[in-house]
Amino acid sequence: MTGALRALDQVIYLAAQQYTPKLYRGRVAVFRGAKRPLAEEWDPAAGWPELWTADVRFDDIPGGHLTMFHPPGVSVLGERLRHLLGGFHERSGPEMARPLP
């Protein structure tokens, strides 16, 4: 790792250590890799439920935690994001906060 990347990594680490998440009242979509380690008991919410007040949609994407961002998972992820965000850029005002289908 170069010096610049190491410095950036340290900044990100320090920021994450100091960040305190706030309660989120909107709808949540969690995209997760469908391939999970066999030896681990897996919590689909992974410690986040105390921050959510609305319905949560879990969506499994082909691949693992990192490989879902490579073919074929990335195409599936893109399609599901398009579906969830369809028409979002055309909405404005309070209408933007309405629940997803």
trRosetta pair geometry for C-beta under 8 A, 3 or more apart (Angstrom, degrees):
i j d omega theta_ij theta_ji phi_ij phi_ji
1 5 4.7 -122 -172 92 92 120
1 6 5.0 117 122 -63 117 86
1 9 7.1 -8 -180 -12 151 145
2 5 4.8 90 55 12 80 102
2 6 6.8 -142 94 -7 39 89
3 6 5.6 -55 -144 37 30 113
3 7 6.3 32 156 -20 65 105
4 7 5.8 -54 -149 35 30 112
4 8 6.4 30 152 -18 64 106
5 8 5.5 -52 -146 38 34 112
5 9 6.2 40 152 -23 66 104
6 9 5.5 -51 -149 34 31 116
6 10 6.5 33 151 -20 63 104
7 10 5.7 -54 -152 34 32 112
7 11 6.5 34 150 -20 65 103
8 11 5.6 -52 -149 34 35 113
8 12 6.4 34 153 -17 66 104
9 12 5.9 -54 -148 37 30 110
9 13 6.3 33 153 -21 64 107
10 13 5.6 -52 -145 36 31 114
10 14 6.3 29 157 -16 65 106
11 14 5.9 -57 -147 39 28 108
11 15 6.2 28 155 -18 64 108
12 15 5.8 -56 -145 38 29 111
12 16 6.3 30 156 -19 64 107
13 16 5.9 -58 -149 36 28 110
13 17 6.5 28 153 -21 63 107
14 17 5.6 -54 -148 34 32 114
14 18 6.5 17 158 -8 65 111
15 18 6.1 -69 -149 44 29 102
15 19 6.1 38 155 -38 67 109
16 19 5.7 -48 -140 21 31 117
21 51 5.3 -26 131 -112 129 142
22 51 7.5 98 99 -146 27 101
23 51 5.9 -159 -115 -152 44 56
23 53 6.4 47 178 -33 105 113
24 28 6.9 90 106 -71 132 114
24 51 5.7 40 14 153 93 89
24 52 6.0 -22 69 -103 96 54
24 53 7.0 -165 90 12 48 87
24 54 7.9 -78 118 18 81 101
25 53 4.8 -17 -118 51 61 129
25 54 6.4 86 175 -30 44 107
26 54 6.0 -72 138 17 20 147
26 97 6.9 -114 -111 -148 105 83
27 54 4.9 -94 -88 119 50 140
27 55 5.9 -7 -129 66 90 83
27 56 7.8 168 -168 -93 62 37
27 57 7.4 27 171 -4 103 104
27 99 5.6 103 -46 -135 141 74
27 100 5.5 -147 97 12 155 99
28 52 5.4 -69 -5 -121 146 126
28 54 6.6 145 -3 74 84 97
28 55 7.6 -162 38 101 75 47
28 56 4.6 -18 74 -116 109 79
28 57 7.0 -177 96 27 56 68
29 56 7.8 165 -88 -164 25 59
29 57 4.7 -17 -112 68 71 107
29 59 6.3 7 -175 -1 94 122
29 84 5.7 -13 -57 -135 168 161
29 100 7.3 -9 -51 39 119 164
30 44 7.7 127 97 165 148 86
30 45 7.9 -159 -36 -117 170 50
30 48 7.9 155 -90 61 136 154
30 56 6.3 19 -7 179 111 105
30 57 7.0 177 24 87 68 52
30 58 5.0 -20 68 -110 107 64
30 59 6.8 167 83 24 52 73
31 59 5.1 -28 -105 74 65 104
31 61 5.4 35 -178 -26 97 126
31 68 7.4 177 147 140 102 148
31 77 5.9 79 -173 -130 149 99
31 80 7.0 143 -105 94 119 138
31 81 7.8 -30 -60 -65 148 92
32 44 7.3 -149 16 -150 167 77
32 58 6.5 -19 15 -164 119 92
32 59 7.2 143 22 74 70 50
32 60 6.1 -39 75 -106 82 56
32 61 6.8 168 78 19 29 88
32 65 7.6 -28 -162 -105 72 67
32 68 7.8 172 156 -33 25 167
33 36 7.0 145 97 -69 93 67
33 60 7.5 15 144 -156 17 71
33 61 6.0 -54 -102 69 41 87
33 62 7.9 -18 -150 126 68 18
33 63 5.1 -81 -138 101 102 68
33 64 4.3 55 164 -179 155 21
33 65 4.7 -110 9 -61 138 33
33 66 7.6 -16 -59 16 148 32
33 67 6.7 83 -128 56 135 77
33 68 4.3 -143 -95 -37 86 124
33 73 7.3 -11 -119 -137 81 153
34 60 4.0 75 -88 175 90 112
34 61 6.3 -152 -23 70 89 31
34 62 5.7 -24 23 -104 126 32
34 63 6.9 87 34 42 83 36
34 68 7.7 124 7 -92 72 116
35 62 7.8 40 -20 -172 98 47
35 63 5.9 -77 17 160 114 21
35 64 4.3 -62 79 -75 108 73
35 67 7.3 -6 48 59 131 123
36 40 7.0 -108 159 68 99 106
36 42 5.1 -17 177 -68 150 159
36 64 7.4 143 -81 -129 34 80
37 40 4.4 55 86 14 114 111
37 42 7.6 147 54 -67 77 113
43 46 5.3 144 92 -76 97 43
43 47 7.0 79 104 -30 142 63
44 58 5.6 -14 176 -113 125 157
45 48 5.3 -135 172 50 82 84
45 49 4.7 11 173 -42 150 97
45 56 7.3 68 -109 107 99 166
47 50 7.7 -35 174 18 58 102
48 51 5.4 -64 -172 39 69 112
48 52 6.4 54 138 -20 91 109
49 52 5.7 -68 -145 38 43 106
49 56 7.7 -96 -106 -18 77 153
52 56 5.6 18 172 -64 164 116
54 99 7.9 -166 -173 -108 135 101
55 99 7.8 47 39 -142 121 123
57 100 7.7 -76 -7 77 147 131
59 80 5.7 147 169 178 152 154
61 68 4.3 81 104 -155 119 127
61 73 4.9 82 152 -159 101 100
61 76 5.4 160 -145 96 82 118
61 77 5.0 23 -130 -71 143 91
61 80 7.4 -123 -91 20 100 146
62 68 6.6 148 83 -120 44 79
62 72 5.5 4 81 81 146 94
62 73 4.3 -144 77 -85 77 81
62 76 5.7 105 14 14 99 152
63 66 7.9 -101 151 84 116 39
63 67 3.8 -144 -169 104 113 89
63 68 3.7 177 75 -76 119 55
63 69 7.6 -139 106 9 157 43
63 70 6.7 146 -118 52 154 82
63 72 7.8 -178 -42 60 107 61
63 73 3.7 -59 2 -46 127 148
64 67 4.5 60 40 29 84 105
64 68 6.5 -140 69 -29 29 84
65 68 7.0 -62 -173 6 8 109
66 69 6.4 -55 -180 24 49 109
67 70 5.3 -54 -162 35 62 111
67 73 6.5 110 126 13 68 146
68 73 3.8 -130 -151 162 53 150
68 74 7.1 130 149 -62 52 57
68 77 6.3 102 156 -52 99 130
69 73 6.7 -31 -24 96 18 117
69 74 5.4 53 -167 -82 36 103
69 77 7.3 -23 -100 18 52 161
70 73 6.3 51 63 44 50 103
70 74 5.9 -5 -120 -21 1 115
71 74 6.0 -57 -69 35 46 102
71 75 6.3 38 -121 -14 75 106
72 75 5.6 -52 -171 35 65 114
72 76 6.4 62 137 -20 83 104
73 76 5.6 -61 -151 39 39 110
73 77 6.0 39 154 -21 73 106
74 77 5.4 -50 -143 37 34 115
74 78 6.2 38 155 -22 64 104
75 78 5.7 -52 -148 35 30 113
75 79 6.5 29 154 -18 63 106
76 79 5.8 -56 -149 36 30 110
76 80 6.4 25 155 -14 65 108
77 80 6.0 -61 -148 40 28 107
77 81 6.2 28 155 -18 65 108
78 81 5.7 -56 -146 38 29 111
78 82 6.3 32 155 -21 65 105
79 82 5.7 -52 -149 33 31 113
79 83 6.5 33 152 -21 63 104
80 83 5.5 -49 -149 33 35 114
80 84 6.4 29 155 -14 66 106
81 84 5.9 -58 -145 41 32 106
81 85 5.8 3 165 5 69 116
82 85 6.4 -71 -134 54 22 92
82 86 6.2 56 158 -69 61 83
83 86 5.9 -20 -153 -27 25 116
84 100 5.6 -2 -155 -154 81 145
85 88 4.4 -54 -172 -7 76 135
87 90 5.0 -56 -168 38 71 116
87 91 6.6 76 137 -33 85 96
88 91 5.9 -54 -157 22 38 112
88 96 7.3 70 -159 -138 77 88
91 95 5.0 -139 -162 108 103 105
91 96 4.6 143 123 -87 120 71
91 98 8.0 -131 -149 27 149 105
92 95 6.5 41 65 49 40 110
92 96 6.5 -6 -140 -42 11 108
93 96 6.6 155 72 -2 30 95
94 97 5.9 -53 -170 28 54 111
94 98 7.9 75 139 -43 68 84
95 98 5.8 -24 -168 -12 51 116
